[in-house]
Structure formats: structure tokens, C-alpha cells
């Protein structure tokens, strides 16, 4: 394998590792949210710097597969979660 190819692979791996560390370093809270919307239920988990950020991320992710269209996404995001569990990391 050429030396330039090895350098390129090493650079890509270094950037990926840096991206991973930068995105997870501030994640201090993990939340799991289950949402019931239009007789459908879905659960998702997310991490965030604050409990509110983690909760909103998890609810948005949970609403994705059960809400269609922007109006339903907004309505689902504003609904009260059926289950919500948060814990510090």
C-alpha cells in the first residue's frame, strides 16, 4: 500500500475520532422517551448536555416514525411522553 494512502486513512480516522469525542464530551444526560401518538407508540433514547436537550432529542427521534408530515411532527413533539427516564452519564 502506498504511503500517501496510509496517511489519508490515518487522517480520516483521526478526524472521525475527534468528531466522536467532541460530540460526546458535552453529553452529560441520557434520556429514554416513549411517545403515544395516533394510537401508535415508539421509544427512543438521546444524550445531551442538559436534561431538557436530551429529552427533546429523544422525543423528536421517537416521533419520527409515527408522525407523518410537519404538522404531525410538531403535534407529536408537543405531546406529553408516555414514559420518560433520564439519568446522568
N, C-alpha and C positions, 0 to 999 in steps of 0.2 A: 504494500500500500504506500502511496506517495506521502511524503512528509506534510505537504500542504493539506491533503485530505485529513490527516490526523489532527492538524491544527484546527481545521474547520470543525471537525467533530468535537474536539475539546472546547472550542469557543461556544458552540451551540449548547453543549451540556452545561457549561458554566453559566450561560445566560438563563437556561431553564432552572438551574438550581437557585440562582439569585432571585428569579421571579417567584419561585415557590417559597423561599424564605421571606421575601418582602410581603407576600400576600398573607402568610400565616403568622407572621410575627406579631401583628396587632390583634389577631383573633384571640380574644380572652374569654368569650362566652359562646357556648354551643346550645342551640335550641332545636327542639323537635316539635313540629306543629302538625296537627291533623285538622283538616277543614272539611266540613259537610256543606255542599252547595248543589242545589237542584237534585237532591236525592242521590248524590254521588259523594264518595269520601276518598280523600287522598292525603297521604302524610309525606312530609319532607323534613330534612334537617339542614341547618346552616350555621355558620360561625360568624362572629362579628366582634368588633371592638367593644360594643355595648350590648346589653340585653335587648334593647329596642331594635338595634340594627340586625342582630341575629334573628329575632322574632319576625321582623318584616321580611327578611330574606327567605326564611323558611316558609312563611305564609305565601309569598309570591311564587315560590317554587312549587308548593303544594297546589296552588290554584291553577297552574299552567295546564295540566292535562284534563282538568274537569270544567274549565271555563273556556268558552269559545267566543272570540271577538273581544274588542277592547272594553265594551260596556260590561260584559260579564266578568272580565278580569278585574275591573275596578270594583264591581259589586262584591266579588269573591274576596278581594283584598281587604274590603271594609267589614266583612262579616266576622263574627266572633268565632275564634277557633274552638273546635270540639275538644281538642287535647292540646296542651302546651306544657312542655317540660324544658326548663333551661338549667344549665349548670356551668360553673366556671371551669376553664381548662387549665 
